[in-house]
Amino acid sequence: MINLILGLIFTFLTGLFFLVGIIILKNQKYQEKISLFIYSLAFVVMAGLLFFDLLPEIIETKSIYLIIPIIIGFLALIIIDKLIPHHHHEHQNCDKHDHEEHLNHIGIITIIALAIHNMLEGLTLYNITINNYLSGLLMMISISLHNIPLGFQIGSSLKTKKYSKLLLGFLCLSSFLGALIMIFFGTLNEQVVSILLALTFGMLLYILFFELFNEIKTSLKKKDIIYGIIVGGVILIITLLV
């Protein structure tokens, strides 16, 4: 019973670390420099999430057919791109409003993809915790470290939309919702989990290269970008060692 309660607490706390990243961001000056630092940091952390976390799990299934949901997830965000206006621009030719709309767009599609991923993480975290609370605690720390820089990125993106707070609330509760799914519906079919992981991989892959990298590619030589890459690398190494 205690492990069950801890499982719910751990999944709830991991979502709050998105807010920790947002709060840290809002208390900083020099927003443009901070944003470059954050995007480069988030790029490294998300790359680590993709290639050291999700991809090994997908490969472990030994199912070549998972390439299909990966492609579907990737294409789904292309469609979302088309449905959400005011996001394509070149930094040299856009005004402040267009740039904020673009950043807001990144925040929205990032939340959609991460919420799916976090629900799966919530399922896994809850399942591990009810069997061994110390293992669950270590996993919670690892997930939380990932969520702080992702909170930086989301917080610097969501600025103008009225439904931003609702989306953010959904993201923060997504891991907890994953735990509730485990409680009410039992363990999901392994094949279903693999498909959802592959879908998430495709969506985050799009965000990594066509959104985050697009934000930093014109400023790769700036110190803020370099510092972000270094700090992101350090965070990634810590989470891999935990």
C-alpha positions as a printed Julia matrix, in Angstrom:
242×3 Matrix{Float64}:
  0.0    0.0     0.0
  2.86   2.39    0.87
  4.59   1.68   -2.44
  1.32   2.33   -4.28
  1.04   5.77   -2.64
  4.72   6.49   -3.36
  4.14   5.55   -6.99
  1.4    8.16   -7.28
  3.51  10.77   -5.46
  6.55  10.15   -7.65
  4.58  10.42  -10.9
  2.95  13.63   -9.67
  6.27  15.19   -8.65
  7.96  14.53  -11.99
  5.37  16.71  -13.73
  5.98  19.57  -11.3
  9.57  19.81  -12.48
  8.33  21.31  -15.74
  7.07  24.17  -13.58
 10.45  24.4   -11.83
 12.07  25.05  -15.2
  9.43  27.66  -16.08
  9.81  29.46  -12.73
 13.6   29.59  -13.09
 13.21  31.04  -16.57
 10.74  33.75  -15.53
 13.06  34.99  -12.79
 15.91  35.65  -15.19
 16.86  38.78  -17.13
 18.38  38.93  -20.61
 15.64  36.84  -22.15
 17.19  36.56  -25.63
 20.49  35.2   -24.32
 18.7   32.92  -21.89
 16.47  31.61  -24.68
 19.46  30.69  -26.87
 21.04  28.95  -23.9
 17.81  27.12  -23.11
 17.11  25.96  -26.67
 20.61  24.56  -27.08
 20.38  22.89  -23.66
 16.94  21.45  -24.47
 18.24  20.27  -27.87
 20.96  18.19  -26.19
 18.64  16.83  -23.48
 15.92  15.92  -25.98
 18.51  14.26  -28.23
 19.57  12.2   -25.22
 15.96  11.34  -24.44
 15.47  10.15  -28.02
 18.66   8.22  -28.66
 19.58   6.93  -25.19
 16.09   6.31  -23.81
 13.36   5.83  -26.42
 15.39   4.35  -29.29
 16.96   1.52  -27.24
 13.49   0.57  -25.96
 12.18   0.47  -29.53
 15.16  -1.54  -30.79
 14.74  -3.98  -27.91
 11.35  -5.01  -29.31
 13.12  -6.3   -32.45
 10.11  -5.28  -34.52
 10.91  -3.61  -37.85
  7.22  -2.72  -38.2
  7.62  -0.01  -35.55
  9.1    2.17  -38.29
  5.49   2.73  -39.38
  4.27   4.45  -36.15
  7.56   6.42  -36.1
  6.75   7.79  -39.56
  3.13   8.39  -38.53
  4.25  10.36  -35.47
  6.63  12.41  -37.59
  3.97  13.13  -40.23
  1.39  13.93  -37.53
  3.46  16.91  -36.42
  3.85  18.07  -40.0
  0.04  18.13  -40.18
 -0.17  19.94  -36.84
  2.36  22.41  -38.25
 -0.03  23.18  -41.07
 -3.03  23.54  -38.76
 -1.34  25.95  -36.32
 -0.72  29.3   -38.06
  2.13  31.83  -37.79
  5.0   29.52  -37.12
  7.18  29.46  -40.25
  9.64  32.28  -40.43
 13.21  33.29  -40.9
 14.72  35.13  -37.95
 16.14  37.83  -40.17
 12.77  38.68  -41.7
 10.29  38.43  -38.85
  8.97  40.91  -36.34
  8.62  40.3   -32.61
  4.98  39.16  -32.9
  5.76  36.57  -35.6
  8.68  35.26  -33.57
  6.54  34.89  -30.44
  3.89  33.05  -32.46
  6.57  30.69  -33.75
  7.86  30.0   -30.24
  4.31  29.45  -29.01
  3.81  26.92  -31.78
  6.92  25.03  -30.7
  5.63  24.96  -27.13
  2.26  23.54  -28.19
  3.56  20.67  -30.31
  6.26  19.9   -27.75
  3.58  19.56  -25.06
  1.53  17.22  -27.26
  4.48  14.91  -27.86
  5.89  15.07  -24.34
  2.49  14.43  -22.76
  2.24  11.11  -24.62
  5.79  10.24  -23.64
  5.23  11.22  -20.0
  2.09   9.1   -19.71
  4.18   6.11  -20.76
  6.89   7.14  -18.29
  4.21   7.41  -15.62
  3.1    3.86  -16.37
  6.68   2.64  -16.1
  7.57   4.71  -13.03
  4.48   3.6   -11.14
  5.06  -0.05  -12.03
  8.7    0.1   -10.88
  7.86   1.93   -7.65
  5.2   -0.51   -6.49
  7.78  -3.28   -6.83
 10.82  -1.4    -5.46
 10.43   2.13   -4.13
 14.2    2.83   -4.2
 14.36   2.03   -7.91
 11.3    4.21   -8.39
 12.98   7.07   -6.55
 16.06   6.88   -8.8
 13.87   6.84  -11.9
 11.89   9.83  -10.6
 15.12  11.81  -10.14
 16.25  10.92  -13.66
 12.92  11.95  -15.22
 12.81  15.17  -13.2
 16.29  16.18  -14.38
 15.05  15.75  -17.95
 11.92  17.79  -17.27
 13.63  20.92  -15.9
 15.37  21.98  -19.17
 12.3   20.93  -21.14
 10.35  23.26  -18.83
 12.82  26.0   -19.8
 12.02  25.46  -23.45
  8.25  25.27  -22.98
  8.21  28.3   -20.68
 10.08  30.44  -23.18
  7.67  29.34  -25.92
  4.15  29.57  -24.47
  3.4   33.27  -24.37
  0.27  34.31  -26.25
 -2.33  31.54  -26.44
 -5.24  31.56  -23.98
 -5.21  27.77  -23.73
 -1.5   27.63  -22.83
 -2.16  27.13  -19.11
 -4.59  24.3   -19.85
 -2.04  22.55  -22.05
  0.68  23.08  -19.46
 -1.57  21.66  -16.74
 -2.21  18.59  -18.9
  1.54  18.13  -19.42
  2.31  18.45  -15.71
 -0.32  15.82  -14.88
  0.47  13.46  -17.77
  2.82  11.2   -15.76
  0.27  11.04  -12.96
 -2.43  10.15  -15.51
 -0.19   7.32  -16.7
 -0.13   5.95  -13.16
 -3.93   6.21  -12.96
 -4.23   4.29  -16.24
 -2.1    1.55  -14.71
 -4.37   1.43  -11.63
 -7.73   1.45  -13.43
 -6.95  -0.54  -16.55
 -4.05  -2.71  -15.49
 -0.88  -3.32  -17.49
 -1.16  -2.24  -21.12
 -0.43  -4.76  -23.83
  3.32  -4.73  -24.54
  2.69  -4.25  -28.25
  0.48  -1.2   -27.59
  3.19   0.36  -25.4
  5.78  -0.23  -28.13
  3.57   1.45  -30.73
  3.01   4.48  -28.47
  6.76   4.72  -27.83
  7.42   4.67  -31.57
  4.78   7.35  -32.19
  6.36   9.53  -29.51
  9.82   8.97  -31.0
  8.64  10.19  -34.39
  7.0   13.3   -32.91
 10.0   14.24  -30.77
 12.36  13.59  -33.69
 10.48  16.23  -35.68
 10.65  18.71  -32.79
 14.37  18.09  -32.3
 15.5   18.76  -35.85
 12.81  20.97  -37.37
 11.92  23.14  -34.38
 14.65  23.23  -31.72
 17.58  23.03  -34.14
 15.88  25.61  -36.35
 15.98  28.03  -33.4
 19.73  27.72  -32.83
 21.24  26.9   -36.22
 21.84  30.54  -37.19
 23.66  31.27  -33.9
 25.76  28.14  -33.38
 28.96  30.11  -32.73
 27.48  32.28  -29.98
 28.7   31.65  -26.44
 25.14  31.2   -25.15
 24.64  28.25  -27.52
 27.98  26.7   -26.59
 27.28  27.05  -22.87
 23.83  25.5   -23.34
 25.3   22.52  -25.19
 27.9   22.02  -22.45
 25.35  22.24  -19.61
 22.92  20.02  -21.53
 25.71  17.47  -22.0
 26.47  17.51  -18.26
 22.77  17.02  -17.39
 22.55  14.2   -19.94
 25.59  12.44  -18.48
 24.17  12.75  -14.94
 20.81  11.29  -15.97
 22.52   8.41  -17.79
 24.56   7.62  -14.69
 21.62   7.81  -12.27
